[in-house]
Structures are given as C-alpha cells and as structure tokens.
Amino acid sequence: MKAIILHAHGGPELFRIEDRPKPEIKPGHVLIRVAASSVNPVDFKIRQGLIPIGPELPGILHGDMSGTVEEVGEGVEGFTEGDEVYGCIGGFKDLPGVLADYALADARLLARKPTNLSMIEAAALPLVTITAWNALMDRAQVSEGQRVLVHAAAGGVGHIALQIAKAAGAEVHVTASSEEKIALGRELGADVGINYKEATVEEYVAAHTNGEGYDVVFDTVGTTRLDDSFQAAKIGGTVVSIAARSTHDLTHVHVRALTLHVVFMLLPLARNIGREHHGAILRQATQLVEAGKLRPHLHTEVFPFERVGDAHALLESGGTFGKIVLSNS
C-alpha cells in the first residue's frame, strides 16, 4: 500500500511516499480503507519532535481519519464490512498513523460517519470534537441555562466547543481576534462575540455578565488566555484548559473558589485506558451532526496526502481559517 513516511523529526519537507505492507487484521480491530485525514497542531509538533508522544521513526503520522471498513477482526461488534466510519485512531506511541491507503483501528475508537457529511468533512471532526466534549460535557458538565465562555471561536477546538455548549442549552459567548472570526462564531450559534484585542477581561465581563462572570470558561489557547479565564469565571465557577503546560498565579482560582480541570485527549490512545469513551463521544457527535447542531468549518483548500508537508506548513504559519483536511484520492 502507499504510505506517507516520516524518517526523522524536523521540517515539513521530510515526508516521503513509500510502499508498505498492508496491515493484518487482529482481534478487536477493523481494517479501514482510509479516505481522508485532517491536520491538528499535535501532528506538526510530533513531526518537529517537540512532544515525545509520536510513533517510533520511520513511521506514519496523523490520527484523525474517515474511511470504509474492509475487514472486521474477531470480537468486534457493531461494525461490518462496508461501514463508513471516522475516529482518531493512531499516530501516537505504538499506534501507527493514518497517512496510508489502509489503517488498522481499535474498534473502540470508532463511530459510524454522519450520513450528512462527506468523508472530507468527517475527517475534520474526531480529535477536536473529543477534546471539546471531554472539556465541556465530561469535566465542566455544561447544562441548560449556564453562561459559557469559549476562547478562540474560530479555532479547531473552539468552533466545535461552542456548538456543543449551545446544543447543551447554554448561553454561549466567544472570544476571537477579528470580526471575521467573531462572525464565524455567531454563524455557528454563539450568542455574543468578543474581540479580545478591543476589550479587557474586566470590560467584557462587566458588559456581558453584569460583572458576575461565567459559569464555565473553556481555554483552548493557554498562556495568558488561561490567566484571562481565571479572571472571567464567576465565584464558584469552572475553568477547563487544554493548554496548561505553563506557570500561572492561582490567586484568582483561590479567591474565587474556582474549579480547574485540565484535559489531555490523547491519554486513552497513549495509555490504552478508556478508549471506548472516545467511540461513545463520536456516536453522540454523529447524532448532533445529523440533527443539524454540529458541523466542521474547513479551510478552503483540500490537500492530497502527497502534499501533507504543505498542509503542515500552512497550519504552522497561523494563517488558516478552518480545519485543514487531506484527501487520499
């Protein structure tokens, strides 16, 4: 089969197209003909060697994929040959990635693809959706009537998170750096859009919450945005972060009696703990998509697998607006 192989950590030009053996089926797994993948920041950080959670090199990267089940292993229930599926299934530690014609997937990590999405669209969803669900539903337990603030409305996780919070019945406010990004947030269901370059935390909390603060604040950025989140939460409120690898003054957490959660979506993949929950989240996401309550926003250009280096370079540039997707056509 054709595969995109990374032989050494470094720049995006280091990917190579090679022939590799087709994976062999094993119990608890399904063999998937890969149709598409998407690029997440963790993918280029693994490629660069910045975080030690990638596969042994030379290896295949990327976890997000959509495709068609070609073979079902012993003990697998709920999937049959020909099913269209999606999930985040590899590219970490001993789990080979998906930049290849075929990928072997732990069936617990999969769900059936939403019928109203293309393979390209579905491939954009798994990692960001699971991350947002972990944060808002599993940890913060967002419920109807709460006021929720999501940072980075146009980001990969942020634009999915605001839709999940809205579907849960929350009043959703979002921050972004431009009017274009705020407009996307509103298009996806946000009740209030805040340009954080034009208003301080104190100003937007006063203007939009009567100075009370938010029940839940979701930090998808880290560094100073996590500090902003502590300031924006109400007394007794909840802050959830997916980027807490930094040093912070916890004074606001203490004096406001906040609850702080940190989400690391890749743990079930790296540690083989709780993988079935990833599949369960995606099954619920499928229901939301098919009900018209959740959709991915994609970058305008879809890259072929052979141009994965160009896709990485584009995401690293910071000039994208929407999830970058790769097609294995």
N, C-alpha and C positions, 0 to 999 in steps of 0.2 A: 504494500500500500504506500501511497505518497504520504510523507510526514514532513513537518517543518521542525528542524532540529536546532537547538542552541548548544554549541560546543563549549563556550566559555562566557563568563559574565562580562558585560561591557555594553557597547553601543548597539543600537537597533540594526546595524548593518551585519551583525554576526549570525543572524538566522540563515539556515541552509535547507534547501529542499533535498530530501533523500528518500530512498526506498527502505522501508522497514517491514518486518513480518507483521501480518495481521494478528491482533490479539486473539488468544484462545479463550473460549468461554470457561467459566468456573462457577461453582455453586454460589448462589446469592447475587449473581451479577447478570447483566444483559450486555450484549454486543450491539453497539449503535453505529449506524452509518451517519457520520457527522455532516450536518447541513450548514451550520453556522456557529460562530463564536462571537464573543464581544471582548473588548479591552477594558480592564479595570486598572486603577493605579497600582494595585498589588502586583499585576503582571509585569509592568516595566520595572518595578522595584526589585522583583525577583530576578529579572533579566540583568539588572545592574549589579546584583549581588549585595544589595543594601539590606535585605532582610533574609535571615537564614532558614526559610521555610520552603524553598523551592526543591524540585526534584534533583537527583544527582545528575551531573552533566557528563557526557552529552545527554540531553533529554528533551522532552516535549513539554511546552508550557501551555498555560491558559486553562481555566476551569469552567467558565460559562459555555454552554452549548445547547443546541437543539438538533434533533435528528430523528431517525427512524429505527425502531428496534428490528434487528436482523436475526438475533438468536437469544433464547432465554435459558439461563442456567438453572440447574437443579435447585429446588426450594424457593424459587421466585414466584410470588403470587401477585396478581393484579396487572401484569403486563403480558402481552402476546406479540408474536411476530407481526410487524406492520404498524404497531402503535407509534404515533408521533409524540415525542417526549421532550422535556427540557430539564435542565438542572445544572448545578455547579458540582462537577464530579472529580476533578483532579488538578494536576499542575502543582501539587504540593507534596513535599516529602516523597513517600514511596508510591504515590498515585500519579501515573503518567497523565499528561495533559491531553488536550482535545484537538490540537492543531494537526490533524491527520484525517485520513479517509474514514478510519474506524477508531472507536474508543470503547474500552471496557469500563462499565459503570457499576458500582454498588447500587443495586436497585432501590435501596432505602433512600437514596439521594434524589430520586427522580419523581416527576409527576407528568401526567399527560399534558401536552401543549394545549393552550387555549385554542378553541376552534376558530375564533375570530381574529387570530394573529397569524402572520406569516412566520416561517422559520426564522427569517432575519429579525423580526420584531421580538419573537420569543427568546432568542439568544441573548437579548439585551437585559433580561429581567432577573435571572437567578440570584447572583451574588448580592446585588443592590436590594432586591426585594427581601431576601432572607435577613440581611443586615437591618433593614428598616423595621421588619416585623419583630426581630429579636429585641430591638430597642423600644419600640412603641407599644407592642402588644404583650410580649413576654415580660419585659422589665418594668416599663412605666405603667402598663395596664391602662392605656388610654381608654376613656369611656365617654359616653354621650354627655354633652354639656360642658366638658372641660375646655379650657383655653390652652392651646398648644402652640409653641413657637418652634419652627423648623428653620435652622440656619442653612443657607446655600440652596435656595429654592430651585435653581436650575442645575444643580449638581446631580451626579448619578444616583446617589442615595437620597439626596434631598427631595428630588422631584417625585420619587416613588413614595417617600415617607409622608409627604403632605397629602397624597391621595389616600394612603392607608389611614391616616388620622382622620381625614374627612369622612371616609367610609365608616369609621367607628363612631361618628356622630359628634366629633369635636369641632369647636370653632378654631380654625387654623390660620395662624399668622406666619409669614415667611420673611426672611431677610435675603437680600441679594445686592450685587454691586452695580447694577444698571437697571434702567427702566425696561429694557428688553427682557431681562431675566425675571424681573418682577411681573411683567406681562405674561410670561410663560406660567409662573406660579399661579396667577389668577385664572388663566385658561384651564389649568389643571384642578382648580377648585379652591384655592386659597381665598380666605375672606379678607385678609389685609396683607398688603405688600409693603415692606420697609426697606428703603435704601440705606444700608448701614453706613455708607460714606457721607450721608447728609444728616443723619440723626444719631445722637449718642444713645447709649442704653437707657439712661435716665429719661431722655426725651421721649423715646418711643414707648417705654413702659408707662410713662405718665399719660401720653396721648391715647394709647390703645387699650390700657387696662385700668385706667383711673388710678395709676400708681400702685396697684396691688401686686402686679407681677403675674407670671404664667404658672398654671398648674404643672405643665410639663415643658421642658426645654430640651430640644434634641440638637446636640452639637455634632455636626458632620465634618468639621474643619480642624478643630484642635487649636493649640497655642492660645493666642489672645481671645479667640472666639469662645473657648471654654471658660475663660475668666468672665467674658460678657454673659455667658449662660448663667453663671452663679449669681450675677447681679440681676438678671432678668427674671429669675424664678421667684415665685411668691414665698412667703413664710410657710414652711412645711411642704414646699413643692419638690418636684423631682427633676433632676438633670441626668440625661443619658448622653454619653460620648462614645464615639467610635475612633477617637484620635487623642488618647490621653497619655501619650508617651512623652511627657514634658513635665516641668516643675511648676507648681502653682501654689499661690497663697490661698489656703482654705478658710480664711476668716469669714467670707460671706457664707460658706457652707455651714460653718458653726453657728453664726449669729442668726441665721435664718432657719436653722434646723432642717437643712435640705437632705434629701436622699440622692446619692450619686451612684449611678450604675455605669459600668464600662462594658462594652460589647466587643467581642472578638469572634466574628462569624466563622473563621477558619478552624477553630478548635475541633469541631466534630470531624473535619477532614483529616487534620494532622494527628489527632489522638484516637480516632475511631470511637468517640463517645457521643451518643445521642444523634447519630446520623438520620435516624428515622424521622426526627423532628424537622429536618430540612425538607424531606419529601412532603410531610404534612403541611408545612407552610406553603409550599408551592401548589399543593392541591387547593388550599384556600385562596391563594393568589389567582389560580385559574378561574375560580368562581367569581372573584371580583372583576377580573378582566371580561369574562363572558357576560357579566351584569352591567358592563359599561362604566365601572367605577375605578378602573386602574388601567393605565396604558403607558408604555415607554415613549420617551421622546428621543428620537435618533438624530445623529449627525447626518448631514445631507449626503455625504459620500459613503458608500459601502465598499470596503476593500476586499479583494480576493485574498485567500490565505497566503498566497505567494508574496503579497505586499504587507505582511504583518509588521515588518520593520518600519514602513512608512506610517502605519497606523499608530505604532508606539511613539514615533517621533512627534506625530501630531498631538497625541494626548499629553505628552511631556511638555509641549510648547505652551499649554494652557490656553490655547486659542480656540478650543472646541465649544460647541453649544449643542449638547445631546450626546447620547451614548454612541461610541464608535463600534460598528459591527463588521465582522468579516464573514464572507460567503465562501463556502467550499463548493463552488460550481465548476 
